Amino acid sequence: MTLDKQSLSEQYAPLNRLLNLGFTLLVCVIGMTLYFQPFVSLPMSLLSSLPFIIWAVAILGFLFTWYSHAYDQAKSYALRELDLHYASGLFFQKVVSQPITRIQHIELKRGPIERKVGLATLQVFSAGGEMHTFQIPGLPVETAQQLRQFILQHKDVVKHG
């Protein structure tokens, strides 16, 4: 039986791209502020290397943003009758599968930015583990709630059925 993979929200990858670019820009602006500020005398070695550091941060930030965007677009999940799967990875692909009967706890996690754009992360906890087994980020809230509800209801049917 093949996996019917579902993509994450279309908002997820662009949101992460925006956050990564914003962080890169912030670090570059801080570096340029240090370079051009007239208040504190900086060592000449720092002043001469600061433009190169700023350029390096900018280039690395853009490369990381590009990679992160492609990585986010490669993430997917699949829910079948007996198990839940989460796939990720560009060069090294990874699929984590969890039988529904082994799921002890499942919860939605939403930070302030996720709440603002209507996204959620579904955290799956397996029996016998303190930490979450895996998490599926970038789900629309409604989808995350439906997945959670399906798993909770299906768990009861499988155990009592």
N, C-alpha and C positions, 0 to 999 in steps of 0.2 A: 504494500500500500504506500503510495507516495504522499509526501507532505503537501498540503495546500497552503503554501506560504502566503502570509499577509504582510504587506508593507506597513511601516510605521506611519504616523501622520505626516502629511506633506509639509506641515509647519516645522517639524522637528529638525531636519537638517539645516534649513535656512536660519532657524533661530540659533542653533549652535554656531553656525558660521558667523552670524552677527555678533554673538557674544565673544567668540575668539578674536574677531577683527577689532571689536571694541577694546578688549584687553590689550591687544598688540598696540593699538593707537594710544591707549592710556600710558603704557610703558614708554613709548616713543616720545610722547608729549612731556612726560616727566624728565626724560633724558635731555630733551631740547631745552626745557626750562632750566635745568641745572647748567647747561652749556651757556645759555644766554643771560642768565641772571647776573646782576651787577653787585649783589649784596655780600656774597661770600667769595673770598679768593680761593679758588680750587688749585690743587697742585698741577703744574704744567703737564706732567705725564698723563693725568686724568683728562685734562682739557684737550690734549692732542689725540687721545684714543677714544674719547666720547663719541665723535661723529661715526667712527667705525663700529662702535658698540651699538649705536642707534640703528645704523643700517643693518647690522647683523640681526638685531632683534626684529626689525621690520621684515627682513627676508625670511627668517626662521618662522616668524608669526604667520606670514602668508603661506608658507609651505605647510605648516602645521594645520592651518585653516583649510587648505585644499585637501590634505589627507583626511582630516577629520570629517569634512563634508562627504567625501567619497565613502569613508568608513560608515558614516551614519546612514547613507543611502543603501548600503549593503545589508543592514540589519533587517531581520524579519522574524515573524513568529508564526506558529501553526498550532491550532487547537484541534485535537481529534477527540473521539469519544472517551478514550482511555488515557490520553497523555497530552502534555503541553510541551512545545518545543520552542527554543529561541536560537536563532542563527545569527552569527556576526563574523566579521573578518573580511579583509580584502585579499591579502596574500596568504594568510594562514586562516582558513575558514574553520569555524568552531560551531558545533550544534550541541546545545544542552537540552536534554530531554528529561522530563519528570513525569512518572506515572501519577495520575490524579489521586490514586489511593494513597500515595506516599506524601502528598501535600498536607502538611499539618496546619499551616497558617498562610493566609494570603492577604496582602494589604495594599492600599493605594497610597502613594507618596506624592505630594505636590508641594513644590517650593513656590515662592512668590512669583517668579517669572512663569512657571508652569501654570499657576492659577490664572495669571493675567491673559495667557493665550489659550487656555482651555485644554491643557495637556496633563497627563498623569504618568507616573511610573508604577508598574505593577510589580510588587516584590513577592516572590514565591519562597516559602520556607518549607523545607522537607522535614520529615519526622527524624528526630535524633540530632538535629543541628541547631546551633544557636544563631548563626549568621544566615542570611538569606542564601538560598541555593543559587538563584539567579534573579535578575530583574529585567523587565521589558520596559525600556524608556520610550517616551515620545508617542504615547497612545492618546487618542482623544478621550476625554473623561468618560463619555458615554460608553465607548468601546471597552475601556478598562473596567468600568462597573459591570458591564454585561459579561465580560470574561470572568471576573471575580464571582459574580452570581452563578454563572453556569458551573464553574468548578465547585463551588460550595454545594449547589443542589445536586450535581452529578456525584460528588463524593458520597453524599448521603444515600443516593440510589444504589451506588455500587456496593457500599458497605451493608446496607439493609436489604438489598434486592436479591 
